[in-house]
Amino acid sequence: MSTSRNPLVVGNIVGEIIDHFDASAVLRLFYNNREMTSGSGLRPSQVAREPTVRITGSRGRNETSLYTLVMVDPDAPSPSNPSKREYLHWLVMDIPEGGDVSHGTEVVAYESPQPKAGIHRLAFIVFRQTVRQVIYAPGWRPNFNTRDFAACYCLGAPVAAAYFNCQREGGCGGRRCS
């Protein structure tokens, strides 16, 4: 896929949250039994409960690989003033290869997005763990930094990522509704 057509580049996930990476795993996200595609639009009522998440590696990878999943909002509290960028919505580690995220260890509980203004991007970033390790919950959710987190725990570059857009129920993004 060319870089210019990659939804992660178009949506500025690559650049604002993570650096360019070569995907070596597949991330599949399901909200209410419907698969989410990167860049799609979802309402808070559709994402009230944590999604079903499946992560599979590329061929030739060890089936005992473990993954860490980070979910952040780079547009908090509003896209025009993202003073809480990146707001941490979810952090799960030790997700087994091919298994559901429910088989991992939840470090920070899922918090459903509730955007108050504008259209928010909610990004899911996946890292392959080289070893099983203890990851400590940060003492805050606002101003989390995915790059710093990955560096602190020696997670390396992401192996998969996806995002969706979310705005308040009945909202029309950053424009005034008539």
TORPAPA-703396 format. One record per residue: residue in three letters; x, y, z of N, C-alpha, C in turn; chain. Coordinates in steps of 0.2 Angstrom, whole numbers. Atoms other than C-alpha are relative to their C-alpha. Example, Ala and Ser with C-alpha at 12.3 -4.5 7.8 and 13.67 -1.06 7.14 Angstrom:
BEGIN
(atom 'Ala' (4 -6 0) (62 -22 39) (4 6 0) 'A') (atom 'Ser' (-4 -6 -1) (68 -5 36) (-4 5 3) 'A') 
END
This chain:
BEGIN
(atom 'Met' (4 -6 0) (0 0 0) (4 6 0) 'A') (atom 'Ser' (-4 -6 0) (7 17 -5) (-1 4 6) 'A') (atom 'Thr' (0 -4 -7) (11 29 10) (-6 5 -1) 'A') (atom 'Ser' (5 -5 0) (0 42 3) (-8 -2 0) 'A') (atom 'Arg' (6 2 -1) (-15 31 3) (-2 -4 6) 'A') (atom 'Asn' (1 3 -6) (-12 23 19) (-4 4 5) 'A') (atom 'Pro' (4 -4 -4) (-26 28 31) (3 2 6) 'A') (atom 'Leu' (-4 -2 -6) (-14 29 46) (4 7 -2) 'A') (atom 'Val' (-4 -6 2) (-4 42 36) (-5 6 -2) 'A') (atom 'Val' (5 -5 2) (-20 51 29) (-3 3 6) 'A') (atom 'Gly' (3 -2 -7) (-27 52 47) (5 3 5) 'A') (atom 'Asn' (-6 -2 -4) (-10 58 54) (1 -3 6) 'A') (atom 'Ile' (-2 4 -6) (-9 44 66) (8 -1 -1) 'A') (atom 'Val' (-7 0 1) (8 41 58) (2 7 0) 'A') (atom 'Gly' (-2 -7 0) (17 57 62) (-1 3 7) 'A') (atom 'Glu' (2 -3 -6) (7 63 77) (1 -5 6) 'A') (atom 'Ile' (0 5 -6) (7 47 88) (6 -5 -1) 'A') (atom 'Ile' (-5 5 1) (19 35 80) (4 2 -6) 'A') (atom 'Asp' (-4 -1 6) (33 35 67) (-2 -5 -5) 'A') (atom 'His' (2 5 5) (31 26 51) (3 -7 2) 'A') (atom 'Phe' (-2 7 -2) (33 7 53) (-2 -5 -5) 'A') (atom 'Asp' (2 5 4) (32 -9 43) (-4 -5 4) 'A') (atom 'Ala' (4 4 -3) (17 -19 48) (2 -7 -1) 'A') (atom 'Ser' (-2 7 0) (21 -37 53) (-5 -4 4) 'A') (atom 'Ala' (5 3 -4) (5 -41 62) (-7 3 -3) 'A') (atom 'Val' (7 -2 2) (-14 -40 58) (-4 1 6) 'A') (atom 'Leu' (4 -2 -5) (-25 -31 69) (-7 1 -2) 'A') (atom 'Arg' (7 0 2) (-44 -34 68) (-4 2 6) 'A') (atom 'Leu' (4 -3 -6) (-56 -24 79) (-8 -1 -2) 'A') (atom 'Phe' (8 1 1) (-75 -28 81) (-3 4 6) 'A') (atom 'Tyr' (4 -3 -4) (-87 -17 89) (-7 -2 -1) 'A') (atom 'Asn' (6 3 1) (-104 -25 92) (0 -5 -6) 'A') (atom 'Asn' (0 5 5) (-99 -39 81) (1 2 -7) 'A') (atom 'Arg' (-1 -3 7) (-95 -28 66) (7 2 0) 'A') (atom 'Glu' (-7 -2 0) (-77 -26 60) (1 7 -2) 'A') (atom 'Met' (-2 -7 2) (-70 -9 60) (5 1 -5) 'A') (atom 'Thr' (-6 -2 5) (-60 -2 46) (3 6 2) 'A') (atom 'Ser' (-3 -5 -2) (-47 10 49) (-2 7 -4) 'A') (atom 'Gly' (2 -6 3) (-53 28 46) (-8 1 0) 'A') (atom 'Ser' (7 -1 -1) (-71 24 49) (-3 4 5) 'A') (atom 'Gly' (3 -4 -5) (-83 34 59) (-5 -4 4) 'A') (atom 'Leu' (5 3 -5) (-92 28 75) (-2 5 5) 'A') (atom 'Arg' (3 -4 -5) (-103 36 88) (2 -3 7) 'A') (atom 'Pro' (-1 2 -7) (-100 35 107) (-4 -6 2) 'A') (atom 'Ser' (4 6 -2) (-115 23 108) (2 -6 -3) 'A') (atom 'Gln' (-2 6 3) (-107 11 96) (7 -3 3) 'A') (atom 'Val' (-7 2 -3) (-90 11 106) (-1 0 8) 'A') (atom 'Ala' (0 -1 -8) (-97 11 124) (3 -6 3) 'A') (atom 'Arg' (-4 6 -3) (-90 -7 127) (6 -1 -4) 'A') (atom 'Glu' (-6 2 4) (-73 -13 123) (-1 -4 -6) 'A') (atom 'Pro' (1 4 6) (-71 -20 106) (3 -7 1) 'A') (atom 'Thr' (-3 6 1) (-66 -38 102) (6 1 -4) 'A') (atom 'Val' (-6 -2 3) (-48 -37 97) (4 -7 -2) 'A') (atom 'Arg' (-4 6 2) (-38 -51 87) (6 3 -3) 'A') (atom 'Ile' (-6 -2 3) (-20 -49 83) (4 -7 -2) 'A') (atom 'Thr' (-3 6 3) (-11 -62 72) (6 3 -3) 'A') (atom 'Gly' (-6 -2 3) (7 -61 66) (1 -2 -7) 'A') (atom 'Ser' (-2 2 7) (15 -63 49) (2 -7 1) 'A') (atom 'Arg' (-2 7 1) (19 -80 43) (7 -1 3) 'A') (atom 'Gly' (-7 1 -2) (35 -88 51) (1 3 7) 'A') (atom 'Arg' (-1 -3 -7) (32 -79 68) (-1 -6 5) 'A') (atom 'Asn' (1 4 -6) (32 -88 84) (-7 0 2) 'A') (atom 'Glu' (7 0 -2) (15 -93 89) (-1 1 7) 'A') (atom 'Thr' (0 -2 -7) (19 -89 107) (2 7 1) 'A') (atom 'Ser' (-1 -7 0) (22 -71 103) (-5 3 5) 'A') (atom 'Leu' (5 -4 -4) (14 -58 115) (0 7 -2) 'A') (atom 'Tyr' (1 -7 2) (7 -41 111) (-2 4 5) 'A') (atom 'Thr' (2 -5 -5) (4 -25 120) (-5 5 -5) 'A') (atom 'Leu' (5 -4 4) (-11 -14 114) (-1 6 4) 'A') (atom 'Val' (2 -7 -3) (-13 5 117) (-5 3 -4) 'A') (atom 'Met' (5 -4 4) (-28 15 113) (0 7 3) 'A') (atom 'Val' (-1 -7 -2) (-26 34 113) (-5 4 -4) 'A') (atom 'Asp' (4 -5 4) (-36 49 108) (5 6 -1) 'A') (atom 'Pro' (-4 -5 0) (-24 62 101) (-3 7 -1) 'A') (atom 'Asp' (4 -6 0) (-38 75 100) (-3 3 6) 'A') (atom 'Ala' (4 -2 -6) (-43 77 118) (3 7 3) 'A') (atom 'Pro' (7 1 -1) (-51 87 124) (-4 3 -7) 'A') (atom 'Ser' (3 -2 7) (-55 95 106) (6 0 -5) 'A') (atom 'Pro' (-5 0 5) (-46 94 90) (4 7 -1) 'A') (atom 'Ser' (-3 -7 1) (-43 113 89) (4 2 6) 'A') (atom 'Asn' (-4 -1 -6) (-35 112 107) (1 -6 3) 'A') (atom 'Pro' (-1 7 -3) (-28 95 110) (5 0 6) 'A') (atom 'Ser' (-5 -1 -6) (-20 100 127) (0 -7 4) 'A') (atom 'Lys' (-1 6 -4) (-23 82 134) (2 -6 -5) 'A') (atom 'Arg' (-3 5 5) (-15 73 118) (5 -4 4) 'A') (atom 'Glu' (5 5 2) (-14 58 119) (-3 -2 6) 'A') (atom 'Tyr' (4 2 -6) (-28 53 131) (0 -8 0) 'A') (atom 'Leu' (0 7 0) (-26 35 136) (-6 -3 2) 'A') (atom 'His' (7 3 -1) (-42 25 134) (1 -8 2) 'A') (atom 'Trp' (0 7 -2) (-35 7 136) (7 -2 -1) 'A') (atom 'Leu' (-7 3 0) (-19 -3 139) (0 -7 2) 'A') (atom 'Val' (1 8 -1) (-18 -22 138) (7 -3 -2) 'A') (atom 'Met' (-6 3 2) (-2 -32 138) (-1 -8 0) 'A') (atom 'Asp' (0 7 0) (3 -50 136) (-6 -4 -4) 'A') (atom 'Ile' (5 3 5) (-10 -53 122) (3 -6 -4) 'A') (atom 'Pro' (-4 5 4) (-6 -70 115) (-2 0 -7) 'A') (atom 'Glu' (0 1 8) (-3 -73 96) (-7 -3 -1) 'A') (atom 'Gly' (6 3 2) (-20 -76 88) (-6 0 5) 'A') (atom 'Gly' (5 0 -5) (-29 -74 104) (-4 6 0) 'A') (atom 'Asp' (4 -6 -1) (-42 -62 109) (3 5 6) 'A') (atom 'Val' (-3 -4 -5) (-37 -47 120) (-2 -1 7) 'A') (atom 'Ser' (2 2 -7) (-47 -54 134) (4 -5 3) 'A') (atom 'His' (-5 5 -3) (-33 -67 136) (6 4 2) 'A') (atom 'Gly' (-6 -4 -3) (-21 -53 140) (-1 3 7) 'A') (atom 'Thr' (1 -3 -7) (-18 -43 156) (-2 8 -1) 'A') (atom 'Glu' (3 -7 0) (-28 -26 157) (4 4 5) 'A') (atom 'Val' (-4 -5 -5) (-16 -13 164) (-4 6 1) 'A') (atom 'Val' (5 -6 -1) (-28 2 161) (-7 -2 -3) 'A') (atom 'Ala' (7 2 2) (-47 -2 160) (-2 4 -6) 'A') (atom 'Tyr' (3 -3 6) (-56 2 144) (-5 6 2) 'A') (atom 'Glu' (4 -6 -1) (-64 20 145) (-3 2 -7) 'A') (atom 'Ser' (3 -2 6) (-76 23 131) (0 7 -2) 'A') (atom 'Pro' (0 -6 2) (-74 38 121) (-6 4 0) 'A') (atom 'Gln' (5 -5 -1) (-85 53 125) (2 7 -3) 'A') (atom 'Pro' (-2 -6 3) (-80 67 113) (-5 6 1) 'A') (atom 'Lys' (5 -6 -1) (-88 84 118) (0 5 -6) 'A') (atom 'Ala' (0 -5 5) (-82 94 103) (4 -3 -6) 'A') (atom 'Gly' (-4 2 6) (-76 90 85) (0 -7 -1) 'A') (atom 'Ile' (-1 7 2) (-71 74 77) (6 -2 3) 'A') (atom 'His' (-6 2 -3) (-59 64 87) (3 -7 -3) 'A') (atom 'Arg' (-3 7 2) (-47 50 81) (2 -4 6) 'A') (atom 'Leu' (-1 5 -5) (-46 35 92) (5 -5 -3) 'A') (atom 'Ala' (-5 4 3) (-30 25 88) (2 -6 4) 'A') (atom 'Phe' (-2 6 -3) (-26 7 92) (7 -1 -2) 'A') (atom 'Ile' (-7 1 2) (-7 4 92) (2 -7 3) 'A') (atom 'Val' (-2 7 -3) (0 -14 94) (8 -1 -1) 'A') (atom 'Phe' (-7 1 0) (18 -18 99) (1 -8 1) 'A') (atom 'Arg' (-2 7 -2) (26 -36 99) (5 0 6) 'A') (atom 'Gln' (-5 0 -6) (34 -39 116) (5 -6 -2) 'A') (atom 'Thr' (-6 4 1) (51 -47 115) (0 -5 6) 'A') (atom 'Val' (1 4 -6) (48 -54 133) (-6 2 4) 'A') (atom 'Arg' (5 -2 -5) (35 -55 146) (3 4 5) 'A') (atom 'Gln' (-3 -4 -4) (37 -41 157) (-6 4 4) 'A') (atom 'Val' (5 -4 -3) (28 -30 170) (-1 7 -2) 'A') (atom 'Ile' (2 -7 3) (20 -14 163) (-4 3 5) 'A') (atom 'Tyr' (3 -3 -5) (15 -2 176) (-5 5 -3) 'A') (atom 'Ala' (5 -5 2) (-1 8 174) (2 7 2) 'A') (atom 'Pro' (-2 -7 -1) (3 27 172) (-5 2 5) 'A') (atom 'Gly' (4 -3 -5) (-4 38 186) (-5 4 -3) 'A') (atom 'Trp' (4 -5 3) (-14 48 173) (-2 -3 -7) 'A') (atom 'Arg' (2 1 7) (-24 46 157) (2 5 -5) 'A') (atom 'Pro' (-2 -5 5) (-21 63 149) (7 1 -1) 'A') (atom 'Asn' (-7 -1 1) (-5 67 141) (5 -6 0) 'A') (atom 'Phe' (-4 6 0) (1 49 139) (3 1 -7) 'A') (atom 'Asn' (-4 0 7) (14 47 125) (2 -7 -2) 'A') (atom 'Thr' (-1 6 3) (14 32 115) (8 -2 -2) 'A') (atom 'Arg' (-7 1 1) (32 34 109) (4 -1 6) 'A') (atom 'Asp' (-4 1 -6) (39 37 126) (-1 -7 4) 'A') (atom 'Phe' (2 6 -3) (29 22 133) (4 -6 -4) 'A') (atom 'Ala' (-4 5 4) (37 11 119) (7 0 2) 'A') (atom 'Ala' (-7 0 -2) (54 17 123) (2 -2 7) 'A') (atom 'Cys' (-1 2 -7) (52 15 142) (0 -8 1) 'A') (atom 'Tyr' (1 7 -1) (47 -3 140) (4 -4 -6) 'A') (atom 'Cys' (-4 3 5) (59 -7 125) (-5 -4 -5) 'A') (atom 'Leu' (5 4 4) (44 -12 114) (2 1 -8) 'A') (atom 'Gly' (-2 0 7) (52 -6 98) (-6 4 -4) 'A') (atom 'Ala' (5 -3 4) (42 0 83) (-7 -4 0) 'A') (atom 'Pro' (6 3 1) (23 -4 81) (0 -6 -5) 'A') (atom 'Val' (1 5 5) (18 -20 72) (-6 1 -4) 'A') (atom 'Ala' (7 -1 3) (0 -15 68) (-3 6 3) 'A') (atom 'Ala' (3 -6 -2) (-11 0 70) (-7 1 -4) 'A') (atom 'Ala' (6 -2 3) (-29 6 66) (-3 6 4) 'A') (atom 'Tyr' (3 -6 -3) (-40 21 70) (-7 0 -2) 'A') (atom 'Phe' (7 -2 3) (-58 27 69) (-1 7 3) 'A') (atom 'Asn' (2 -7 -2) (-66 44 70) (-6 -1 4) 'A') (atom 'Cys' (5 0 -5) (-78 48 84) (-2 7 2) 'A') (atom 'Gln' (2 -7 -3) (-89 63 88) (-6 -1 4) 'A') (atom 'Arg' (6 1 -4) (-103 66 100) (-6 -2 -3) 'A') (atom 'Glu' (6 2 3) (-120 59 97) (-4 6 -2) 'A') (atom 'Gly' (4 -6 3) (-130 70 86) (5 6 -2) 'A') (atom 'Gly' (-5 -5 2) (-114 80 82) (1 0 -7) 'A') (atom 'Cys' (-2 -1 7) (-108 87 66) (7 2 -1) 'A') (atom 'Gly' (-7 -2 1) (-90 88 69) (1 7 3) 'A') (atom 'Gly' (-2 -6 -3) (-82 105 72) (-5 6 -3) 'A') (atom 'Arg' (5 -5 3) (-96 114 62) (-6 1 4) 'A') (atom 'Arg' (6 -1 -3) (-111 122 69) (-6 -3 -3) 'A') (atom 'Cys' (6 4 3) (-127 112 66) (-6 5 0) 'A') (atom 'Ser' (5 -4 1) (-142 121 60) (-7 -4 1) 'A') 
END
